[in-house]
């Protein structure tokens, strides 16, 4: 049985759907019981568990063979890395008390650095959390999700401005989260040896390119505008980020701006996936 953590989230739900389409046994692990009936209707077994609660994870992992894990990120955490450490320790203990024989983790490009990268350290910690366990461990490091830009869609519609933390000409790897889900689902089923995949979209993009894609799908001119560095903390506070979440997000953003989030491409397998940002935006708007 495939045990999928975060099964009600963007990527986790798509992974669950892919596995169910293959007629495979899936246990969807979710945090909110209100979503249970919808997932059960698709054909999955459902377990409600809190990553901070070891006993609930132990129950959720029972009868599983292959486990998909991720590090939850809410922007509300009072101690982002401390809570991540606790969650990963809980995963580790729950795996030891289960029948899990393989772990696939959703990491991130930039996970190779062990300090100074803010939220990216969650992925570094994930990749090293199970090193003493004698089971295959596969980590998938996606590039920056196209879907992150959808948070700016209302402002783009309203004012024709795309706010961005990045210099508007800074090109970085980006990817469709739906491509990520398809790739991870295949890895869960097919791969049996420990490895790290770094997955990117068809091309690097900058904020100006994203604004052009918005312009095309909205039929309205949209221009990218960088948020001044001095305003980052205030901007994140208005969104609702906690002080520690703001600190770690800013460290991560500075890592990107400094050019340190290209694929490591050293002892890893680089994979280029196909969906472009315009196609992704068109599909996202159609599905709303």
ABEGO torsion letter per residue (X at the ends): XBBBBGAABAAAAAAAAAAAAAGBBBBBBBABAAAAAAAAAAGBBBBBBBAABAAAAAAAABGBABBBBBBBBAGABABAAAAAAAAAAAAAAAAAABABABBBBBBBBGAABABGAEAAAAAAAAAAAAAABBBBBBBBBBBBBAAAAAAAAAAAAAAGBBBBABBAABBBBBBBAAAAAAAAAAAAAABABBBBBBBBBABBBBAAAAAAAAAAAAGBBBBBBBBBAAAAAAAAAAAGBBAAAAAAAAAAAAAAAAGAABBAGBGBBBBBBABBAAAAAAAAAAAX
